[in-house]
Amino acid sequence: MKVSAALKRFDNKLAIARAIGISHVAVYNWGEVVPLASAVALEIVTSGELRLDPALYPSLKIALGHVRAYQAAAKALGVRPVTGSA
């Protein structure tokens, strides 16, 4: 998620900080891309109006690739993948 998109929705960095419960100083230190945890929080508080873009987060892109590979392997083996929920 780009900071510019969050600013269009919230008007200023202080409002972004208040919306997700972090310090405004943290928001002022972001740069062009919202950190992953904050992007997830913004997607939640905006009910999806702001969306996380996996392409902006290389580590997330790699992790999603591993999940997809795991799911494909489980399907090929005819087993139900573990989801992590009880």
Secondary structure as GFF3:
##gff-version 3
##sequence-region A 1 86
A	DSSP	alpha_helix	3	10	.	.	.	ID=ss1
A	DSSP	alpha_helix	13	20	.	.	.	ID=ss2
A	DSSP	alpha_helix	24	28	.	.	.	ID=ss3
A	DSSP	alpha_helix	36	45	.	.	.	ID=ss4
A	DSSP	three_ten_helix	54	56	.	.	.	ID=ss5
A	DSSP	alpha_helix	58	77	.	.	.	ID=ss6
###
